[in-house]
Amino acid sequence: MKPVDVTGKVAVVTGSGRGLGYAYAAALARAGAAVVVNDVDAGAAEAAAKSLTEAGGRAVAEAVAVGTTEAAERLVARAVEEFGRLDVMVTNAGILRDRVLWKMTDDDFDAVIATHLRGTFTCARAAAVRMREQGEGGSLVLVGSPAGQRGNFGQTNYAAAKAGIAAMVRTWSMELARSAITVNAIVPVAATAMTETIPAFAPYVDALKQGRPLPDVLRKGEGFGTADDCAALVPFLASDAARGVTGQCVGIGGDRLALWSHPQEAAVAYADGGWTPESIAAVWDTSLGREPQSVGIPAPRIPEA
C-alpha cells in the first residue's frame, strides 16, 4: 500500500489547539506537511505547535479568533511568511451555544454562525485567493457535522451553520474546479467534550479516558471513536491521492468511513395544469406523504450491560 505523502505542502488548521483540530494538525504533520496551528487560546496553540515540532514536524502557532476577514488573511499570511506557500486550509474552529429555539438568544445564534459559517467562508476565501495566485491547485477541507446533515435537538445555530458548510462544499467545488482546488467536508464523530454530554455515550467516553477501549458496537455500529480515529481523512483529502475527490461530504469515526448523500428529490407527483392547495391535500397521504423523511441524529443503539 503506497503511503499518503503531503511532504512539501503547507496547511492551516483552525481551532487546532486541542481535540479534533489538534488530531488533524498532527496527522498532516506526520504525513509531511508544515502546519500553522490556530486557536483562540494562545497557550493551547503554542503548546500544540511545540508538540508537533518535538515529534519531528514543522509547525508554528497563530492565535486569533476566526470569523473576520482580517483573521483569515492573517492566517494565510503566516503560512506564506513561515513556509512560503499555502496548499491546504482546514476550517475546524467552532463553538457551541446550545438552546432550544424559544430560549436561543440573538447572541447565541450570531456567535455560532460567526465562528462556524462566517469563519469557514472567510478562511476558505482567503485560502482560495492565495491558491489561485500560486496556480498549483490546493485543498479546502471544511468540517461538517451529522447535525448539519440531519439536524439535532437544541442546535438551531450549530446545525444551520454545518448545513451551510455542506452547501459551500458543493458550490465551491464547482467554482474552484478550473483552479484544481478540491473542496470537501469531513463529517467526524468522536469522543469530544460535546459527545460526552450525550447520556448514552458518557460512560464510554469516561472509560476511554481511563484507558479502556471502546466496544465494537460503538466503533463499528455507531462509527464512534477517538479524535485520532477521524484524523486520517484529512491528509488523504489534502494529498494527490484525492485529486479526483471534490464536492463530497465524508463521514469518519471509529472504524467507519462513509459517504453522505447530497439532498435530492425523494418523491414526485404531477398535476396537469399545476397544483391548488386542495389538490395537494387530496393526494398528499397517497403520494409524497407516504414516506416522510426522518430528522435528527439517530439515538445510539447500545445494548444494556
N, C-alpha and C positions, 0 to 999 in steps of 0.2 A: 504494500500500500504506500503510495507516494505521499510524503509529508506535506501538509499545507504550510507554505512558507510565505510570510509577508515581510521578509527582510528588505530593508530599503524604503519601506512605506512609513509614513508618519500619520499618527492618529490623534484626534482629540476625543476624549471620553468625558462627557459632562456628568456631574454627580458621581464621581468615581472615587471619592474618599473612603468609601466603605460599601459593604453589601454587594448587590448585583453589579453596580458600576465598577467597583474595585475588581470583581471577578472578570469583567470584560476587559479592563485595562491590563490585568495580569496575563490573561490569555493572549492578548495581542503582543505584549512584551515577550512572552515565551516563544511566540511564533516569529519573532524577529523585528517587530515594529518598534519605532520610537513613539512614546506616548506623552501627550500633555494631559496630566491628571487635573481635573477640575472639581472643585467643591466649594460650596458657600462657606464651609468651615476651613479656615486656613490651616489649622493644625492637622485636621484629617487629611487634607490634600498633601501637605508636606510629608506626613508620615507615610502615606500611600506611595508617593514618588520615591521616598527613601527606601521603602521595602522593595520596590521594583528594581531599583538600581543595585541594591545589595544582592539581589538574586541574579544579577548579571545583565539586566535590561537597561534600556535608556529611557529616562523619564524626567520630567520637570513638573512642578506644581504651579497652578494658576488659580488663585482663589477669587471667585466672583460669582454672584448670583445670576443665573441665566434668565433671559426674558427680553432684555433690551437689545437693540441693535449694537450699542456700544460694547456690551459684554460679549456678544458673539464675535464682533470684529477683533476684540482684544484676544480672544482665544485663538482665532485663526492667525493673528499677527504673532502670537507667542510661538505657535508651531513653526511658522516660517523663520522667525528670528533665531530659534534654537536649532532647528533641524533642516531648514532650507526649503521646505515644501509642506503641502498637506495633501494626503491621499484618502483619509478615512475620517468621517465625522460620525460619532456615536452619541445620539441625543438621549441620554439616560436620566438626566436630572429631573426630580419630581418631588412633590409634597402631597400630603393628604389633608383634607378638611371635611371629613365625613359628617353629613347631616341628612335627614330625610328632607324632602322638598319644602315642606311648610316650616321647617326650622332653619333652613340654609340661608345665611345672610349674603348680601352682596359681596362682602369681603371674602367669605368662604369660597364663593364661586369665582370671583376675579383672581384670587391668589393662585388657585389651582390652574385656571386657564392660562394665566400669565406665565407660570413656570413650565407646564407641560406643553401646551399648544403653541403659545407665542414663542416660548423658548426653543421649541423644535423648529418652528418657522424661521426665526432669526438666525439660529446656528446653522441650519441647513442652507439658508440663502447665502450667508457669508462664506460657507464652505464651497457652495456651487460656483460662486463668483471666482474664488481662487482656483478651483479645479479647472474651470473653463479657461482661465488665463494661462494655466500651465499647459493645457492642451493634451494631457495624457490620461484623461479619464479619472475615475475615482469611485468611492463608495460612500453612500449615505446609509447608515444603519440606524433606523429610528426604533424606538422602544414602545411597543404597544402593551396591551393587557387583555386577558379574557373579558374584563369588564367593558372594554371598548368594543369587543366583538358581540357581546350578548347582553350588556347592561348588568348592573349589580345594585342591590338594595342599599340605599343610603349614600350612593356615589354619583349623584347627578353630575357634579363638576368633573370628577375624575373619568367617569365613563364617557362623557361628552368629549373631553379632551382626547382620550385614547381612540375614540371612534373617528375623530377628526384627523388624528395621525394616520390611521389606516387609509383614509381618503387621500391624504397627502402622498402616501406611498404610491397609490395608483396614478395620481395626477403627475407627480414629479418624475415617475418612471417614464412617462411619455415625453415630458418636456425636456428631459436630460438625456434621452437615448442617443441623440446625434452627437452628444459630447462624450459618449462612452462612460457616463456616470450611472452606476446602478443604484437603485433605491429600493430598499426592503425594510420590513419591520420584523423584529424578534418579539415574540409573544411569550414571555417567560412565566413559569410557575415554580416558585421556590419557597423554602423556609426563610421568611423575612420577618421584619417587625410587623408588617401588615398581616401576613397569613397566620402569625402567632395569635392574633386576636380571634381567629375562627375557632369556635369550641372544639369541633371535630379534629382539627389539626394540632391544637395547642399541646396535648400531651406528647405527641410525636416530635414536635419541634423542641420541647423541653428535653425529651430523651436524646435527641440529636445533639443538643448542647452538652450532654453528659457523655457523649462518645458512642452512643448506641446507634446502629444503622437503622435506616427506615425500611419497613417491610415492603415486599413486592406489591402488595395491594395498593400502596401509595406510589412507589416508584414506577410501576407499570400501569396499574389500574387507573390512577389519578394523574399520572405524569407529574408527580410532585417529588422534588428532591432538594438538593442544596443549591446555593448560588453558583458554585463551581460547575454543577451539572449543566447549567444554562450557558456557560461561557464559551463552549466550543463553537457555537454557531456564529459568534461574532468574527473571529479570524477567518472562518470559512467564507462568510459573506464579503469580507474585505479582500479576499485573495483572488488570484487569477483563476482559481478553480471554479469560482462563481461568476465569471464574466458574463455568462448567459442567463444568470438569475436576476430578475428585476421585476418590480411591481408586486412582490409577494409578501404575505404575512405568514411567518413560520413560527410555529409553537415549539417550545422545548421545555423539558422539565423531567427530573428523574431519569428514567430510561426511555422516555417517549420523545419522538420527533414527529411533528405533524404539520401539514399544510392547511391553513384556514381557507375556506372558500370565500369568494367575493359575493356580495349581495346580488341576487338575481331574482327574476320573477318566479314565484313558486307555483302559481296557478293563474289561469287567464280565462275570462269569459267575454263573450261578444254579444252586442245587441244591434241589430240593423237600425241605422239612423241615430244611434247614440243612446245614452242612459238617462233615466229620470230617477229621482230618489225612490219612487215606488217600485220601479223595475229592479233596482238594485236590491231593495228589501225582499222582493219576491224570489230572487234567485240565490241570495247570499248563502242560506243554510244548505243548499243543494249543490253549490259550486265552490266559490272561493272559500267560504266559511267551513267547509268540511274538514280541512286540516290546517287550523290556525298555527302560526309559527310560535314556537316556545321562546321564552325570555329568561334571562338570569343565568348565572353560573350554577350548573347542577351541583347539588349538595354531594359531598364525598360519600361514597358507599363503603364505609369501613366496618367490617364485621365486629360484633361485640367480642371482647376477650373471653 
